[in-house]
Amino acid sequence: MEVQVNGQWRAFPDGSTVADVMRAIDAPDRGVAVALDGEVVRRGTWAQQVVPAGARLEILTAVQGG
């Protein structure tokens, strides 16, 4: 299936969860927020939240600064 991740289309196996996508793209374990089609996905549900084909997934990384 094709999913848009941070503006780029990528292929993932059908039935992939948010956790699967995060592992596949080597996303960091901490300091990350995920939105699926504009809705924030709580970290505790990443392993259960299936990403549908054609979805838009935004992955945001927190950075320190001032």
C-alpha positions in Angstrom: 0.0 0.0 0.0 1.1 3.6 -0.6 1.1 6.1 2.3 2.3 9.7 2.4 4.9 10.2 5.1 5.9 13.8 5.7 4.9 14.7 2.2 6.6 11.7 0.4 4.8 8.6 -0.9 6.2 5.4 0.5 5.2 1.7 0.1 4.4 -0.4 3.2 2.8 -3.8 3.6 -1.0 -3.9 3.8 -2.2 -3.8 7.4 0.9 -1.9 8.7 0.4 -0.1 11.9 1.8 3.3 13.0 4.5 1.3 15.0 5.4 -0.7 11.9 5.8 2.5 9.8 7.9 4.1 12.5 10.3 1.1 12.6 10.5 0.9 8.8 11.6 4.6 8.5 14.0 4.3 11.5 12.2 7.1 13.4 13.6 7.9 16.9 12.1 6.2 19.9 11.6 9.4 21.9 10.5 13.0 21.3 8.2 12.1 18.4 4.6 12.9 17.7 2.5 11.3 15.0 -0.6 12.6 13.2 -2.7 10.3 10.9 -4.8 12.2 8.4 -4.6 15.3 10.7 -5.5 13.5 14.0 -2.8 13.0 16.7 -2.2 9.3 17.4 -1.4 8.6 21.0 1.9 6.6 21.5 0.1 3.9 23.4 -2.0 3.1 20.4 0.7 3.0 17.7 0.9 -0.8 17.7 -2.9 -1.1 17.2 -3.5 1.8 14.9 -3.6 0.4 11.3 -2.6 2.9 8.6 -5.0 2.8 5.7 -3.8 2.9 2.1 -3.6 6.5 0.8 -3.3 7.9 4.4 -1.3 11.0 5.2 1.1 10.4 8.1 3.0 13.3 9.7 5.9 12.6 12.0 7.2 15.5 14.1 10.4 15.4 16.1 10.8 17.7 19.1 13.9 19.8 19.1 15.4 22.0 21.8 16.1 25.5 21.2 15.5 29.0 22.4 
